[in-house]
């Protein structure tokens, strides 16, 4: 029992360390900098491409599929969030994942990074309603019909 617990603790710590290292190496550049060319940190050289059968998606995969000896690739389906329709928004991260033998499909085509942000909201179609500047003059001027008694 103690040996099994010890093995699980060590393997969990090793997995957490590997994930943190992978995340740091795949971190995206900040401040609109151009993306770093990367093929991933895994055993397979990875690439990012668009496929004509998936025109609204970006595919990340190992470059040499024959190196996998016919193995089936696990699939990662990626949604960017924040209404961003750019498949290369997380290119370093997804390339790194695919370099470990995964097939990653991201929502959106490959686009210029400067146009990947969601569009600004449209201007209002009509001007806002103007409120009266002084409403104190209108107090007590409402006409109310006299109350009648029901018989």
C-alpha positions as CSV (number, residue, x, y, z in Angstrom):
1,X,0.0,0.0,0.0
2,X,2.8,2.4,0.9
3,X,4.7,1.7,-2.2
4,X,1.7,2.3,-4.4
5,X,1.0,5.7,-2.7
6,X,4.7,6.6,-3.0
7,X,4.7,5.8,-6.7
8,X,1.6,7.9,-7.3
9,X,3.0,10.8,-5.5
10,X,6.3,10.7,-7.4
11,X,4.6,10.3,-10.8
12,X,2.1,13.1,-10.0
13,X,5.0,15.5,-9.1
14,X,6.9,14.5,-12.2
15,X,3.8,15.1,-14.4
16,X,3.2,18.5,-12.8
17,X,6.8,19.5,-13.4
18,X,6.7,18.4,-17.0
19,X,3.5,20.3,-17.6
20,X,4.9,23.5,-16.1
21,X,8.1,23.2,-18.1
22,X,6.1,22.6,-21.3
23,X,3.8,25.5,-20.6
24,X,6.8,27.9,-20.1
25,X,8.5,26.7,-23.2
26,X,5.3,27.2,-25.2
27,X,4.3,30.6,-23.8
28,X,3.1,33.1,-26.3
29,X,5.0,36.2,-27.1
30,X,3.6,39.4,-25.5
31,X,2.8,42.9,-26.8
32,X,2.0,42.0,-30.4
33,X,5.5,40.5,-31.1
34,X,5.7,38.2,-34.1
35,X,5.3,34.6,-33.2
36,X,8.5,32.6,-32.5
37,X,9.1,30.0,-35.1
38,X,8.9,26.7,-33.3
39,X,8.6,23.1,-34.1
40,X,7.8,22.1,-30.5
41,X,9.9,20.6,-27.7
42,X,8.7,17.0,-28.1
43,X,10.2,14.1,-30.0
44,X,8.4,14.9,-33.3
45,X,9.0,18.0,-35.4
46,X,5.5,19.7,-35.6
47,X,3.9,22.1,-38.1
48,X,0.9,24.4,-38.4
49,X,-1.1,24.2,-41.6
50,X,-4.5,24.8,-43.1
51,X,-6.4,22.0,-44.9
52,X,-8.8,22.7,-47.8
53,X,-11.3,20.3,-46.2
54,X,-11.3,22.4,-43.0
55,X,-11.3,26.0,-44.3
56,X,-12.3,27.6,-41.0
57,X,-9.7,25.7,-38.9
58,X,-6.0,25.4,-38.3
59,X,-4.3,22.0,-38.0
60,X,-1.3,21.2,-35.9
61,X,0.4,17.9,-36.4
62,X,3.7,16.1,-36.4
63,X,5.5,16.9,-39.7
64,X,6.6,13.4,-40.5
65,X,3.6,11.1,-40.0
66,X,5.5,8.1,-41.2
67,X,7.7,8.4,-38.0
68,X,4.7,7.4,-36.0
69,X,4.6,3.9,-37.5
70,X,0.9,4.1,-38.3
71,X,-0.1,4.9,-34.8
72,X,-3.4,6.7,-34.3
73,X,-3.0,10.3,-33.0
74,X,-4.9,11.5,-30.0
75,X,-7.1,14.6,-30.9
76,X,-7.1,18.0,-29.2
77,X,-9.9,20.3,-30.2
78,X,-9.0,23.9,-29.3
79,X,-11.4,26.9,-29.0
80,X,-9.7,30.2,-28.6
81,X,-12.3,32.0,-26.5
82,X,-13.1,35.7,-26.4
83,X,-14.7,35.5,-29.9
84,X,-11.3,35.3,-31.6
85,X,-11.5,33.5,-34.9
86,X,-7.7,33.0,-35.4
87,X,-6.4,29.5,-35.4
88,X,-2.8,30.7,-34.7
89,X,-3.7,32.6,-31.5
90,X,-2.0,29.9,-29.5
91,X,0.3,28.6,-32.1
92,X,3.4,28.0,-29.8
93,X,1.3,26.1,-27.3
94,X,-0.5,23.9,-29.9
95,X,2.6,23.3,-31.9
96,X,4.3,22.1,-28.7
97,X,1.4,19.7,-27.9
98,X,1.5,18.3,-31.5
99,X,5.3,17.7,-31.2
100,X,4.4,15.0,-28.6
101,X,2.4,13.1,-31.2
102,X,-1.0,14.8,-30.9
103,X,-3.2,16.1,-33.7
104,X,-4.6,19.6,-32.6
105,X,-7.4,21.4,-34.5
106,X,-8.0,25.0,-33.6
107,X,-11.0,27.1,-34.5
108,X,-10.3,29.7,-37.1
109,X,-7.9,30.1,-40.0
110,X,-4.3,31.3,-39.9
111,X,-4.5,35.1,-39.8
112,X,-2.3,38.1,-39.2
113,X,-1.9,38.6,-35.4
114,X,-2.8,42.3,-35.6
115,X,-6.3,41.4,-37.0
116,X,-7.1,38.5,-34.7
117,X,-8.9,40.7,-32.1
118,X,-12.7,40.9,-32.2
119,X,-14.1,43.8,-34.0
120,X,-15.2,46.9,-32.2
121,X,-19.0,47.1,-31.5
122,X,-21.0,49.0,-34.2
123,X,-22.0,52.6,-33.6
124,X,-25.6,53.1,-32.5
125,X,-28.0,53.5,-35.4
126,X,-30.0,56.4,-33.8
127,X,-28.9,59.2,-31.5
128,X,-29.8,58.7,-27.8
129,X,-33.1,60.1,-26.6
130,X,-32.7,63.6,-25.1
131,X,-34.1,64.0,-21.6
132,X,-35.7,67.4,-20.6
133,X,-33.2,69.5,-18.7
134,X,-35.6,70.7,-16.0
135,X,-38.5,68.5,-14.8
136,X,-39.4,70.5,-11.7
137,X,-41.8,72.8,-13.7
138,X,-44.1,70.0,-14.5
139,X,-45.1,69.0,-11.0
140,X,-48.7,69.0,-10.2
141,X,-49.8,69.8,-13.7
142,X,-51.2,66.3,-14.5
143,X,-55.0,66.3,-15.0
144,X,-56.7,63.6,-13.1
145,X,-60.4,63.0,-13.6
146,X,-62.5,63.4,-10.4
147,X,-63.3,60.3,-8.4
148,X,-66.9,59.1,-8.6
149,X,-68.6,56.9,-6.2
150,X,-70.0,53.6,-7.4
151,X,-73.5,53.0,-6.3
